[in-house]
Every structure is written in C-alpha cells, then in structure tokens.
Amino acid sequence: MRKISHAHTYTYAHFCPRGRATRRKRGEYTVFDDESAGTPEYSVSRVVTVKIDQRAHVATLVKSVNQPEGLVAASQGNAQTTPAGDVVAGWGSLPYVSVFDRSGGLVFNAEFPTGVNTYRAFEYPWPWRS
C-alpha cells in the first residue's frame, strides 16, 4: 500500500511520485515517477497516468512514458498535461526536458549543457507575436 492522498490509501504496484499530480480527466491523474527512492524497482524514470477508483481504493496504471535516454533522475522532476493532451516532462536532476503526444510518442527531447538540470519544466502559451 502506498499513500497517495492525505485521506486515503490505495493499492498500486510501485512508483515513487514527485511533485503535484495533473488531473487529465475524471479519475485520471498524471504524475512524475523518478524511481529514486533507495534502490529503483523500475530501471528508468517515467511519467505515469493512473486511474483512481475512490470506492475500491485502487490506482490502475493507464499509461507510462519513459525517460528517452533510459536514465533515472536522482531527485526533482515533474509532469504537466497540456490542454492538447500532450505531456511535458522535466527530468529533474537529469539535464533533459521532453514532450510526448497524447498517444505517448516522443515529439521533443532536449538536453541542457553539463551542470544544468530542470527542477521543473512547463509549457506556456507564447504571449508575444511578431
């Protein structure tokens, strides 16, 4: 059992969530899973979408997208679901930011210079027009 909210415990296989969960639609949430709590049970950091059944107290894995380089973030990181249904992943202590389309396909992956990491990464509308 892993505590997912302050008021309820849910049965779920394993994940080590960081940051705030993004609500996708009724009962579905997307969260960054860094897999760095001690010894990783899953060999790569990922973003997971889970469906929460509040009556049965069960969280079911709906979708998972892995860190494209196959790496594990030691700390930090986040996941954001955009209005279009894409997922933006800031890989925390790793120097990467990625965007996945709604079907889980990688559409953007950038590596930052050595020594730079992404505590959090977000996509916002660009307010300036040329």
N, C-alpha and C positions, 0 to 999 in steps of 0.2 A: 504494500500500500504506500502511495506517495501522496502527501498533502498538496493539493492543487489550489485550494482556496482556504480562507480562514475558517469557513463554516463547515466544510465537507471534506471527506477523504474519498478518493476514487481509486479503483483498481485499474492499473495500467502497467504494461510490461516494464519499460525502463526509459527514462530520459532525465536529463539534468537541465531544466529550463532556466533561462536568464532573461531578465527584463520583463517587459509587460507583454501579455498576450494580445494579439489583434483579433477582434471578432470579425469573422468573414461573413457568416450568415447565421441564422438561428441555430444555436447549439454548436457551431464550429468555431474553433479558435486556432490561430497560427502563432507559434512561439519558437524562439531561437533555442536550440538544444546544443550546448557546447561540448557535452560529453567529457568534461574535465574534472568531475568530482572524484578525485582519487585516481583509481585505475579505470580507464574507459571500458565500458562494456560494449560499446559500438565504436568502431575504429575511425570514425570521422565525425566532425561537427556537421550539423544539419539543421534545417528548418522543418518542423513538423506541423501538420494540421491535424487536430484531433476533434472528434465529435463527442460532446459531453452529454451523457444521459443522466440527468439530475435525479431521476427517480431510482434508477438502479445503481447509481454512483459508479458508473463505468465510463472510462475515456477510451474511445476506439481510434486507432490511427487511421486517418483518411488518406494522407499524402505525406511524402517525405522527399526533400531535395537535399543532396549532399554538397558539402563544400567542394567546389570544382577541382581543386588541386589535391583532394583526398587528405586534407590536414585536420588536426584537432586544435581548436582555439583553447588556450590555457585559461582565458578569462574574457570577460566583457561580451560584446556582441548583441545583435538584435535582429528582429524580422519585422517588416512592415508590409501590410497588404495595401496595395493602391486601389483607388476607385475602379480601375480597369480590371482588377483581379490579379495583377502581377504581384510578385513578392520580391522586395528589396531586402538583401541580407548584408549586414555589416558584420564581418567575421571577427570582430573584437580585437584580440591581441595579434591576430594574423593581419598582414598588410593587404587585405583584399576587400572588395565590395562587389556584389553580384546581383543581377536581376534575372528572375525566372518568370516565364509567362504562366498563364493560368493552368496550362497542362503540365507544368514542371520543366519545360525546356529552357535551357540557359540562353538568354538573349544578350547579356552583357556581363563581362567579368574584367575587373581592373585590378592591377597590382600597384600598390604605392611604393615609393622609394624605401630603401633599407632604413629601418628605425622608425617608420611611420606605421601606426595602426589605426583601426577605426573603432573607437569606443562604441559609437552608434552611427548608422548611416540611414538617411531618409531621402525620399524623393518628394520634391515640392514643385508646384507649377512655377514656371519661369515668368516673373511678372513684367519683365522688360520686353518691349517689341522694338524692332529696328525700323 
